[in-house]
Amino acid sequence: NIKPVWTFNTGKSYSAVTVNGNSLYTMGAANSKDTIFCINTKTGKPTWTYSYPFTKREFGGDPNPTSSTSTPVYYDKRVYALSREGTAYCLDAAKGDLIWKADIAKETGATMPQWGYSGSPLIDGSRVLFNVGHHGVALDRKSGNVVWKCKGGTSGYATPTFYTIGDQKGVAFFNGEGVVGVNSATGSLYWEHTWKTRFGVNAIDPVFYQDSFFISAFDASHRVSVANNTPTIVFKSRHLQNTFVNPILIGDYLYGNSKGRLVCMDMKTGESVWDSAG
């Protein structure tokens, strides 16, 4: 039998973990407060905690509506996090002291998605990007000042994703109605692909493959190519229907959870290679 070395109760949480050296960073919620934790990976004891209050959370259909959602990110001796209500935080990674915070949901005039914000921060050189609004916001990662921002709109639940298609290097944001390719330095739009899903649950990070990307939701998946900033559907497939767990691309094959089954799909054709259901 495998015995745990240590356990730690973070409270209600959908957050994953980020590890740097002997420090593990995550989030959890209890008693109307979110807490960002730095936990020693050897001992399981908290090195520091940072908490902030939230108002009453009511998200219909969510069995744990008070939970934290985003995963903190470590970079260059700092930790970046996003609250379910759309406030960004930057903390000292060693001590947990607040360096800056920014209400980016208010700053952009964005409409909160039905179950709150959940995408993790993405570090882009001197900037940190957040999936809030139609196509995100970029803050100076040292000061928290706005570098660029979208105006209004509703985000999806995925984390911003870097991509390279041909000579174009950009970042993709999954909003409530599709995927948008953006110039990460300026916030200007390169292209946009409409993808409307049940309840707007665009929660899987886009997977980029050659000149295209793969997107998936509860009842469908698409591979979409991009040429001259024009997205075109390559195939539609129901073999891999991810909702919450990101698939993994290895070579030409995509592996993922499709409604509780582990499956492998050929990214060239969209056909099933194998399915754990038999």
Secondary structure as UniProt FT lines:
FT   STRAND          12..13
FT   STRAND          18..20
FT   TURN            21..22
FT   STRAND          23..30
FT   TURN            31..32
FT   STRAND          33..40
FT   TURN            41..43
FT   STRAND          46..53
FT   TURN            60..61
FT   TURN            65..66
FT   STRAND          73..75
FT   TURN            76..77
FT   STRAND          78..82
FT   TURN            84..85
FT   STRAND          87..92
FT   TURN            93..95
FT   STRAND          98..103
FT   HELIX           104..108
FT   TURN            114..115
FT   STRAND          122..124
FT   TURN            125..126
FT   STRAND          127..130
FT   STRAND          137..140
FT   TURN            141..143
FT   STRAND          146..149
FT   STRAND          154..155
FT   STRAND          161..165
FT   TURN            166..167
FT   STRAND          168..175
FT   TURN            176..177
FT   STRAND          178..182
FT   TURN            184..186
FT   STRAND          189..194
FT   HELIX           198..200
FT   STRAND          207..209
FT   TURN            210..211
FT   STRAND          212..216
FT   STRAND          221..227
FT   TURN            228..229
FT   STRAND          230..237
FT   STRAND          248..250
FT   TURN            251..252
FT   STRAND          253..258
FT   TURN            259..260
FT   STRAND          261..266
FT   TURN            267..269
FT   STRAND          272..275
FT   TURN            276..277
//
